[in-house]
Amino acid sequence: FLLTQKVRIGAAVHTPTVYSLKDIFTTDLSYTFDDGGIEQGLARSPEGEFDYSLRTPWRFIGSAGFILGKAGFITTEAEWVNQGNASFNLTRNSDAQADAEYEVEVNQQINDQFNNALNFKVGGELALGDFRLRGGLGLGFSPDVEVEDVNRLVSLGLGYRKNRFFADAAFRTSVQEGVYSPYVLADISQEQFVTTETTDNRLLLTIGFKF
């Protein structure tokens, strides 16, 4: 929506996506038995199939843009999503009581473990003659109720336009923080957790002509 010639606002709603999934699996058992003579064997179960689906949560997005005369522009965006509303359907092709009970259990775990999350983005471009300077910042807050990490994304860019020739260069770095458990124990209180930080750097170059 164009409020004025220099101010624009927008909104978007992303409906849930439903993924249809199929697991095909087998179970193998190998053994070594020593009773005065070593015996070895291998057994495999029949191939199994399990159909189920995953529904993602709703997403609500608001945005605003500001034109800075002939100098450039600034845009902002905020996204709200409740990851706890994601859910599995394990009984669409199964009437087993165990599948129905596990469906309730795993969906309750999702609801308990994940919460609302806000993601923010802001970016802008500055015009300097034939050159363009660009910059952006993104902040993504963890939806995990037990994690207070913030994922950060920073981008810088330089563009050049002259007649029909254009060239653009952009550098983007993102940092994602998280908590990782290398193994699972029966007693959760005894599990060891490791804080992780992953950095991803990317350089993008574009050169072309317009005809």
The 8 nearest C-alpha neighbors of each residue, nearest first, counted from 0:
[[1, 8, 7, 9, 2, 6, 10, 3],
 [2, 0, 7, 3, 6, 8, 4, 5],
 [3, 1, 6, 7, 0, 4, 8, 5],
 [4, 2, 6, 5, 1, 7, 0, 65],
 [3, 5, 6, 1, 2, 7, 66, 65],
 [4, 6, 66, 3, 65, 7, 67, 68],
 [7, 5, 65, 3, 2, 64, 4, 1],
 [6, 8, 1, 64, 63, 2, 0, 65],
 [9, 7, 63, 0, 62, 64, 1, 6],
 [8, 10, 62, 61, 0, 63, 7, 11],
 [11, 9, 61, 60, 62, 12, 8, 59],
 [10, 12, 60, 59, 61, 13, 9, 58],
 [11, 13, 59, 58, 60, 14, 10, 57],
 [14, 12, 58, 57, 59, 15, 11, 60],
 [13, 15, 57, 12, 16, 58, 56, 55],
 [16, 14, 55, 57, 56, 54, 17, 13],
 [15, 17, 55, 54, 18, 14, 56, 53],
 [16, 18, 54, 53, 55, 15, 19, 52],
 [19, 17, 53, 52, 20, 16, 54, 55],
 [18, 20, 52, 51, 17, 53, 21, 50],
 [21, 19, 51, 52, 50, 18, 22, 53],
 [20, 22, 50, 49, 51, 23, 48, 19],
 [23, 21, 49, 48, 24, 50, 20, 47],
 [24, 22, 48, 47, 21, 49, 46, 25],
 [23, 25, 47, 46, 22, 48, 26, 49],
 [26, 24, 46, 44, 47, 45, 27, 43],
 [25, 27, 44, 43, 28, 24, 45, 46],
 [28, 26, 43, 42, 44, 29, 25, 41],
 [29, 27, 42, 41, 43, 30, 26, 40],
 [28, 30, 41, 40, 42, 27, 31, 39],
 [31, 29, 40, 39, 32, 41, 28, 38],
 [30, 32, 39, 38, 33, 40, 37, 29],
 [33, 31, 38, 37, 39, 34, 30, 36],
 [34, 32, 37, 36, 35, 38, 31, 39],
 [35, 33, 36, 32, 37, 38, 31, 39],
 [34, 36, 33, 37, 32, 38, 31, 39],
 [37, 35, 34, 33, 38, 32, 39, 31],
 [36, 38, 33, 32, 34, 39, 35, 31],
 [37, 39, 32, 31, 33, 36, 40, 30],
 [40, 38, 31, 30, 32, 37, 41, 29],
 [39, 41, 30, 29, 31, 42, 38, 28],
 [40, 42, 29, 28, 30, 43, 39, 27],
 [43, 41, 28, 27, 29, 44, 40, 26],
 [44, 42, 27, 26, 28, 45, 41, 25],
 [43, 45, 26, 25, 46, 27, 42, 47],
 [46, 44, 47, 25, 43, 26, 24, 27],
 [45, 47, 25, 24, 44, 23, 48, 26],
 [46, 48, 24, 23, 25, 45, 49, 22],
 [49, 47, 23, 22, 24, 50, 21, 46],
 [48, 50, 22, 21, 51, 23, 47, 92],
 [51, 49, 21, 20, 92, 22, 48, 52],
 [50, 52, 89, 20, 88, 19, 21, 91],
 [51, 53, 19, 88, 18, 20, 87, 17],
 [54, 52, 87, 18, 17, 86, 88, 55],
 [53, 55, 17, 86, 85, 16, 15, 87],
 [54, 56, 85, 15, 16, 17, 53, 57],
 [57, 55, 85, 15, 84, 82, 81, 58],
 [58, 56, 15, 14, 13, 80, 59, 55],
 [57, 59, 80, 13, 12, 79, 56, 60],
 [60, 58, 12, 79, 78, 11, 13, 80],
 [61, 59, 78, 11, 10, 77, 12, 79],
 [60, 62, 10, 77, 76, 9, 11, 78],
 [63, 61, 76, 9, 75, 8, 10, 77],
 [62, 64, 8, 75, 7, 74, 9, 76],
 [63, 65, 74, 7, 73, 6, 8, 75],
 [64, 66, 6, 73, 5, 72, 67, 74],
 [65, 67, 72, 5, 68, 71, 6, 73],
 [68, 66, 72, 71, 70, 69, 65, 5],
 [67, 69, 70, 66, 71, 5, 72, 65],
 [70, 68, 71, 67, 126, 66, 72, 125],
 [69, 71, 126, 68, 67, 125, 72, 127],
 [72, 70, 125, 67, 124, 126, 69, 66],
 [71, 73, 66, 67, 123, 124, 65, 74],
 [74, 72, 123, 65, 64, 122, 124, 66],
 [73, 75, 64, 122, 121, 63, 123, 65],
 [76, 74, 121, 63, 62, 120, 64, 122],
 [75, 77, 62, 120, 61, 119, 121, 63],
 [76, 78, 119, 61, 118, 60, 62, 120],
 [77, 79, 60, 118, 117, 59, 119, 61],
 [80, 78, 117, 59, 116, 58, 60, 118],
 [79, 81, 58, 116, 115, 82, 57, 59],
 [80, 82, 115, 83, 114, 84, 116, 56],
 [83, 81, 84, 113, 85, 114, 56, 80],
 [82, 84, 110, 113, 114, 81, 109, 85],
 [85, 83, 56, 82, 81, 86, 110, 55],
 [86, 84, 55, 56, 83, 54, 82, 109],
 [85, 87, 54, 106, 53, 84, 88, 55],
 [88, 86, 53, 52, 89, 54, 106, 102],
 [87, 89, 52, 51, 90, 91, 53, 102],
 [90, 88, 51, 102, 91, 87, 98, 52],
 [91, 89, 93, 92, 88, 99, 94, 98],
 [90, 92, 93, 89, 88, 51, 50, 52],
 [93, 91, 90, 50, 94, 51, 89, 49],
 [92, 94, 90, 95, 91, 89, 98, 50],
 [93, 95, 90, 96, 92, 99, 98, 91],
 [96, 94, 98, 97, 93, 99, 90, 100],
 [97, 95, 99, 98, 100, 94, 101, 93],
 [96, 98, 100, 95, 99, 101, 102, 94],
 [99, 97, 101, 95, 96, 100, 102, 89],
 [100, 98, 96, 102, 97, 101, 90, 103],
 [99, 101, 97, 103, 102, 98, 96, 104],
 [100, 102, 104, 98, 103, 99, 105, 97],
 [103, 101, 99, 105, 100, 104, 89, 98],
 [104, 102, 100, 106, 101, 105, 107, 99],
 [103, 105, 101, 107, 102, 106, 108, 100],
 [104, 106, 108, 107, 102, 103, 101, 109],
 [107, 105, 109, 108, 103, 86, 104, 102],
 [106, 108, 110, 104, 105, 109, 111, 103],
 [107, 109, 105, 111, 106, 110, 112, 104],
 [110, 108, 106, 112, 107, 111, 83, 113],
 [109, 111, 83, 107, 108, 112, 113, 106],
 [110, 112, 108, 109, 113, 107, 83, 114],
 [111, 113, 109, 110, 144, 108, 143, 114],
 [114, 112, 83, 143, 142, 144, 82, 110],
 [113, 115, 142, 83, 81, 82, 144, 143],
 [114, 116, 81, 80, 142, 82, 117, 79],
 [117, 115, 142, 80, 140, 79, 81, 141],
 [116, 118, 79, 78, 140, 139, 119, 80],
 [117, 119, 139, 78, 138, 77, 140, 79],
 [120, 118, 77, 138, 137, 76, 139, 78],
 [121, 119, 137, 76, 75, 136, 77, 138],
 [122, 120, 75, 136, 135, 74, 76, 137],
 [123, 121, 135, 74, 134, 73, 136, 75],
 [122, 124, 73, 72, 134, 133, 74, 135],
 [123, 125, 133, 71, 72, 132, 131, 126],
 [124, 126, 71, 132, 131, 70, 133, 127],
 [127, 125, 131, 70, 71, 128, 130, 132],
 [128, 126, 130, 131, 129, 125, 70, 132],
 [127, 129, 130, 126, 131, 160, 159, 70],
 [130, 128, 160, 159, 127, 161, 131, 126],
 [131, 129, 159, 127, 128, 158, 126, 160],
 [132, 130, 158, 126, 125, 157, 127, 159],
 [131, 133, 157, 125, 124, 156, 158, 126],
 [134, 132, 124, 156, 155, 123, 157, 125],
 [133, 135, 155, 154, 122, 123, 156, 124],
 [134, 136, 122, 154, 121, 153, 123, 155],
 [135, 137, 153, 121, 152, 120, 122, 154],
 [136, 138, 120, 152, 119, 151, 153, 121],
 [139, 137, 151, 119, 118, 150, 120, 149],
 [138, 140, 118, 150, 149, 119, 151, 117],
 [141, 139, 149, 116, 117, 118, 150, 148],
 [140, 142, 143, 148, 149, 147, 116, 146],
 [141, 143, 116, 114, 113, 115, 144, 140],
 [144, 142, 113, 146, 145, 141, 112, 114],
 [143, 145, 113, 146, 112, 114, 142, 147],
 [146, 144, 143, 147, 112, 113, 142, 141],
 [147, 145, 143, 148, 144, 141, 177, 178],
 [148, 146, 141, 149, 145, 140, 144, 143],
 [149, 147, 141, 146, 176, 140, 150, 177],
 [148, 150, 140, 139, 141, 151, 138, 147],
 [151, 149, 175, 139, 174, 138, 176, 140],
 [152, 150, 138, 174, 173, 137, 149, 139],
 [151, 153, 173, 137, 136, 172, 174, 138],
 [154, 152, 136, 172, 135, 171, 173, 137],
 [153, 155, 171, 135, 134, 170, 172, 136],
 [156, 154, 134, 170, 169, 133, 171, 135],
 [155, 157, 169, 133, 168, 132, 134, 170],
 [158, 156, 132, 168, 131, 167, 133, 169],
 [157, 159, 167, 131, 130, 166, 168, 132],
 [158, 160, 130, 166, 165, 129, 131, 167],
 [161, 159, 165, 129, 164, 130, 162, 166],
 [162, 160, 164, 163, 129, 165, 159, 130],
 [161, 163, 164, 160, 165, 209, 208, 129],
 [164, 162, 209, 208, 161, 165, 210, 160],
 [163, 165, 208, 161, 162, 160, 207, 209],
 [166, 164, 160, 159, 207, 206, 208, 161],
 [165, 167, 206, 159, 205, 158, 207, 160],
 [166, 168, 158, 205, 157, 204, 159, 206],
 [169, 167, 204, 157, 156, 203, 158, 205],
 [168, 170, 156, 203, 155, 202, 157, 204],
 [171, 169, 202, 155, 154, 201, 156, 203],
 [172, 170, 154, 201, 153, 200, 155, 202],
 [171, 173, 200, 153, 199, 152, 154, 201],
 [172, 174, 152, 199, 151, 198, 153, 175],
 [173, 175, 198, 151, 197, 150, 152, 199],
 [176, 174, 150, 197, 196, 198, 173, 151],
 [177, 175, 196, 195, 148, 150, 197, 174],
 [176, 178, 195, 194, 196, 179, 175, 148],
 [177, 179, 194, 193, 195, 192, 180, 176],
 [180, 178, 193, 192, 181, 194, 177, 195],
 [179, 181, 192, 182, 191, 193, 178, 183],
 [182, 180, 179, 183, 192, 191, 193, 190],
 [183, 181, 180, 184, 190, 191, 179, 192],
 [182, 184, 190, 185, 180, 181, 187, 186],
 [185, 183, 186, 187, 190, 182, 189, 188],
 [184, 186, 187, 183, 189, 190, 188, 182],
 [187, 185, 184, 188, 189, 190, 183, 191],
 [186, 188, 189, 190, 184, 185, 183, 191],
 [189, 187, 186, 190, 184, 191, 185, 183],
 [190, 188, 187, 186, 191, 184, 185, 183],
 [191, 189, 187, 188, 184, 183, 192, 180],
 [190, 192, 180, 189, 193, 181, 182, 188],
 [193, 191, 180, 179, 178, 190, 194, 181],
 [192, 194, 179, 178, 180, 195, 191, 181],
 [195, 193, 178, 177, 179, 192, 196, 176],
 [194, 196, 177, 176, 178, 193, 197, 179],
 [195, 197, 176, 175, 177, 198, 174, 194],
 [198, 196, 175, 174, 176, 195, 199, 173],
 [199, 197, 174, 173, 200, 175, 196, 172],
 [198, 200, 173, 172, 174, 197, 201, 171],
 [201, 199, 172, 171, 198, 173, 202, 170],
 [200, 202, 171, 170, 172, 203, 199, 169],
 [203, 201, 170, 169, 171, 204, 200, 168],
 [202, 204, 169, 168, 170, 201, 205, 167],
 [205, 203, 168, 167, 169, 202, 206, 166],
 [204, 206, 167, 166, 168, 207, 203, 165],
 [207, 205, 166, 165, 167, 204, 208, 164],
 [208, 206, 165, 164, 166, 205, 209, 163],
 [207, 209, 164, 163, 165, 210, 206, 166],
 [208, 210, 163, 164, 207, 165, 162, 161],
 [209, 208, 163, 164, 207, 162, 165, 161]]
